[in-house]
Each structure stands twice: as C-alpha cells, then as structure tokens.
Amino acid sequence: MKVIEIIHPGGPEVLQLTERPVPRPGPGEVLIQIKAAGVNRPDVVQRQGLYPPPPGAPDIPGLEVAGTITAVGPGVSQWQRGDAVCALVTGGGYAEYCVAVTDLCLPIPKGLDFVQAAAIPETFFTVWHNVFERGQLHRGERFLVHGGAGGIGTTAIQLARALRQAEIYTTCGTSEKCRFCETLGARAAICYRREDFAARIAELTAGRGVDLILDIIGTPYLPRNLRSLAEDGRLVIIAVQGGPKGEINLLPVFLKRLTITGSTLRPRPPEVKAAIARQLHRHVWPLLESGQVRPIIHKVLPLAQAAEAHRLLEEGEVIGKIVLIP
C-alpha cells in the first residue's frame, strides 16, 4: 500500500510517498480501506520531531480517517466488512489502509461523504472532551475560542452554539477569518494582529470577562487569558503553539478562583476515547445529520501532496480542515 513516511524530522519536504505492507487487524480491531484522511496540527508537530507517537502506535502520521472496513480482527462483532466508518487512530492515517480500534470507529453521519467524515474525529473528540467535559461549558455562558478559524475553532464555535447557546468570542489572524467565524455563530471575532484581545473582551463583556477559554497558544497568551476570565472562570489549554514555558502572575488565579487545566488526546487509553465516542454519537451525530453542525473543509489534496497540505497549514491561511485522499 502507499503511505506517507517522515524520513527524518524537518520541514514539509521530509514527507515522502513510499510503499509498505498492508497491516492486519488484531483482536478488537478492524482494517479500514481509507477513502479520506484529515490533516491536523499534531501531524505537523510529529513531522518536526516534537511529538513522537505513543508506544505501539504507527510511525505514519494521520490521526483521523474515513473509509470502508475490509477486514475484522478476532472478537469483533459490532462491525462487518463493507461498513462505512470514520475513526480516531493513534497514527497511520496517511495511507491507503489503516488499523483502528473498533470502539473508536463511528458510522459516517447520514448525508456526509467520506471527505467530510474524515474531518470529524480528531477535532470533534478534542472539542467534546475539552469544552464540555473538562471545561464544563454551561448554557448561555460566555466562551472565548482562540484560533477560531482552524479545525478545532470552527468545531468549538458550532458545538458551543448548538448545544449550549453560548455567547461566543474568538480570535483570528485575518479579517476574512473573523468574518467567517461570525457566520458560524461567534458574537464577535477579534483580529489578534490588530487588537489586544484581553482589552477587547473586557469591552465586549462590560468588564465581566468570559467563563471559559479554549487556548491553543500557551504561555504567550496566559497573562491575557487570566485577565479575560470572569470569576470562577476556566482555562483549558490544548496546545502550546507559542511555547510551553514562561512566567505569570498567579494572583488572578487566587482572587478570581480560576481553574487552569489541559489535556492531550492521543496517548489516552482506548477506553477513555471510547467513552468520548459514545457521547459524540449520542449528542453530536444528530446535529451533523440535521446540518446544524458541519465539518469545514478548506481543501482536498491527493495523498502524494501531503507536504503541500502541511505547508498550507503552517502558512496559517487555512479555514477549517485539509483532507487527503489516496
């Protein structure tokens, strides 16, 4: 089968198309013939040599796929050959075939094609866990999403609007991205290149601040995030694109009784991710099937152009997701 290998840590050019044997599913696993695979920022960080696969995971990048089951492993009864699924995987998505844990496979939502389905698992699992489980977003709360035009951001805006009727704010790098996020349901989108988001949040909320922040930047944003939070506010950090280390003033944490937490999904045990899958199927699949929520696709590229997909992602002009097709 054709796969994309990372020949050594480096820029997008280290992604090379090569051939490998088709994997075999083990107990509790299925083999998926991939029709489409999502591209995510963790793939970029892995390519750079900064995010190694967890033990036992394939070294091939790619954390979400959609396709058709072609083989089932021992003990598998809930899926059969020919079933169309999307799946969260720990690696191996940039390929023609991929093994997936059965409990992390979900039926493709009615009305969606393989490309749209491939853009769902990584971002929707991440948003559900961090916004609704760890972040405990409640109905009508004020919610700030950093990087609103990305895969995580576009998903978080839509789900927060549909499930909690939240008052949503977001930060973006361009006016075009800001306008797009407002069409998705953000009350206001702040261009961080032109405005101090903390000052703007204070203005937009009449000084009250927001109840929850979903952050992908890390320490460069931490002081302003703490200023932007209301009393008893929660900050959930899921990436550190701006760096993991820095100094902050902890007094706002004490004075406003703030909660700071974070998570990373890839190394979590399958049973934890399976619990998220069940919640998504129950609460989010009906929204996808009704059209209230949709995966945002920026561009579809052939698998052989994985390097170009990474270049586009790193240039920062992508709205939504890039998807590869074998």
N, C-alpha and C positions, 0 to 999 in steps of 0.2 A: 504494500500500500504506500501511497505518497504521504509524507509527513513533512513538517517544518521542524528543523533542528536548530538549536542555538549552538553554533560551532565553538564559540567562546564568548565570555562577557564582552559587551561592547554596544555599538550603535545598531540601528536597524539593519545594516548590511550583514550582520552576523546571522540573520535568519536565512537558512538555506533549505531549499527543497531537496528531499532525498527519499530513498525507499527503505522501508522496514517491514518485517513480517507482521501480518495481521494478528493482534493479540487474541487470547482466548479468555472467555469469562470464567471466573471461579465461582465457588459457592456464593449464592446471594447476589450474583452479578449478571448483567446482560451485555451483549455486544451490539453496539449501535453503528449502522452504516450512516455516516454523517452527511447530512444534506446542507447544513449551515453551522457555523461556529462563531460565537461572539468574541470580540476583541475588547479587553479590559486593561486598565492601567496596571494591575498586578502582573500582567503578562510583560509589560514594558519593564517593570522593576526586576522581574526574573531575568529578562534578557540582559539587563545591566549587571547581573551578578549579585544583586542585593536582596533577593527574595527566593532562596532555594526551595525546591519542592519539599514537602514534608516526607518523612520516611515512608517508603513504599509507593510513593506517587510517581507517575511517569515524568521523565525529564522534558518531554514535549510540552510546550506551552498550550494554553487554552483551557478555560475553566467552565465553559458552558457550551452545550451542543444541542442540536435538534436533528432528528433523523428517524430511521426505521430499525427496529430490533431485528437482527438477523440470526442471533443465537442466544440461548439462555443457559446459565450455569446450573449446577446441581442445586436442588432445593427451591428453585424459582417457580412459583405458581401464579403470581399476580400479573405477569406479562407473558406474551406469546410472540413468536416470530411474526413479523408483519405489523406489529403495533407501532404507531407513530408517537414519539415521545420527545420531550425536551428534558435535559438532565444537567444537574450540577455535578461537576467532576473535579478531582484534585489536580488534574493535568491531562494532556493527551488530546485536547480539542482541535489542535491544528493538524488534522489528519483526515484520512478517508474513513477510518474506523476507530472506535474508542470504546473502552470498557467503562461501565457505570454501575454503581451500587443500585440495586432495584428500588430501595426506599427513597432514593434521590432522583428518581425518574417521575415525571408527571405527564399526563396526557396533554397533547397540544390543544390549547383552548379552541373551541369551536369558532370558525371564522378567521383564524390566523393561519398563515403559511409557515413553512419551515424557517424562513429568514426572520420573520417576526418572533417566532418561538425561540430561536437561538439567542435573541437579545434579552430574554427574560431571566433565566435562572440566577446568574451571579448578582445582578443588580437588585432583583426583587427579593431574593433571600437576604441580602445585605440590608436593604432598607427595612424589611419587615422586622428583622432581629434588632436593629439599632434604633429605629424610630419608635416602633410600637412595643417592643419588649424591653430593651434596655432604657430607651428614652421615655417610655410611658406617656406618649402624646395623648392628651385627653381632648374631648370635644370642645371646639371653639378656642383652643389655646393659640398663643402667638408662637410661630415656628420660623426660625431662620435656617435656611439651607445654603451652605457655601458651595460654589460651583454648580449653580442651578441648571446650567445647560448641558452638563455631562450625563452619562448614563445613570449614575446614582441620583443626581439632582433632578432630572426630569421625572424619574420614578418617584422620588420622595415627594415632589410637589403634587403629582397626580394622586398618590395614595393618601396623603395628608388631607387633600381637599375632599376626596371621595368618601373616606372612612371617618374623618373627624371634623370635617367642615372647619379646618384650622384657618387662622389668619396667617398667611404665608408670606415671608420675605425671602429674598435670595440675593446672592452676589454673583456677578458675571463680569467677564473681561471686555465685552463689546456691547454697543447699543443694540446690535442685531440680536445677540443672545438675550439681553434684557427684555426686549420686546417679545421674543418667543416665550420666555418663561412667564410673562404676564398673560399670554394667551392660554397657557396651561393651567393657570389658576393662582399665580403669585399676585398678591395685592400690590407689591412694589418690588422691582428688581433694581439693585444698586450696582452701578459700574465701579468696581473697586479701583480701576485705574484713574478715575476722576474724582471719587468721593471717599471720605473716611466712613466706612460702613457703620462704625460704632456711633458716630455723630448723627448719621442719617437714621439709624434705628431709634436713637433717642428722640429725634424729631418726629418720626412716623408713629411712635407709640406714646407720645406725650410724656416722655421720660420714664415710662413704666418698664421698658425693656421687654424681652421675649422670654417665653417659658422654656423653650427647648432650642438648642443649636446642634445641627449636624455638621461636623467640621472635617475637611479633608486636607487642611493645610498644616496644622500643628502649631509649634511654638511661636512662629511669627504672628499668628492671629490670637494667641492665648490671652494677652492682656486686654485686647479689644473685645474678645468674646466674653470675658468676665465682666467688663463694663456693660455689655449689651444684655446680660441676663437679668431678668426680674428676680425678686426674692423667691427663694426655693427653686430657682431655675436649674436646668440640667444641661450639661455639655457632653455630647457624645463625639469622640474623636475616632475616626475610622481610617485615617491615612495621615501621613506627615510629609506631604509634598514640599513643604517649606523647610523641613528639618525637624528632627526629634528632640533636640536639646536647646535649652535656653533658661533664662531667669524670669520669674514673675513675682508680683506682689500677692501674697496669699490672703491679705486682709479682706478683699471682697468675698472670698470663699466663706470666711467666718461670719462676716457681717450680714451677708445675704443668704447664708445657709445653702450654698451651692453644692451641686453634685457634679463631679467630673468622672467620666467613665469612658470606656472604649472597647473595641473588640476587633479581632480579625477572624474571618470565617474559615479560611482554607484548612488550617490544622485542627479544627474542632472535630470531635468524634462523629462518626456517621449517624449515631442515634440522636445527637443534638441537631444536626442538619435535617434529619428525617422529621423531627418534630416541627421544624420550621416549614418543611414541605407540606405537611398536613394542614397547617394553618393557612398557608398560601392557597392550597386547593379549596379550602372551605370559604375563606373570606375574600380572596383576590381573584380567583378564576372567574367567578360570576361577573366581576367588573370588567375583566378582559373580554369575556364573551358578549357582554352587552355593549361594548365600545366605550364605556365610561373612562376606562384607562387603556392606554396603548403603549407598546414599546416604540420609542422614537428611533428611526433608522436614518443615519446620516449618509451612509454609502455602503454599497455591496461590492466586494472585490474578490477575484479568484484567490484560492489558497496560495498560489505561487507568488502573489503580490502581498504577502504578509508584511514584508519590510515596508512597503508603501503605507499599509494600514498603520503601522507603528509611527512612521514619520508624520502622518496626518494627526494622530493622537497627540504626539509630542509638540506639534506646532500650535496646539491649543485652539484650533478653529472648528473643532467638531461639535455639532449639536446632536446629542443622543449617542447612538452606538454605531460602530463599524462592524460589519459582518462579513466573514469569509465563507466562500462556497468552494468545495473541492471540485 
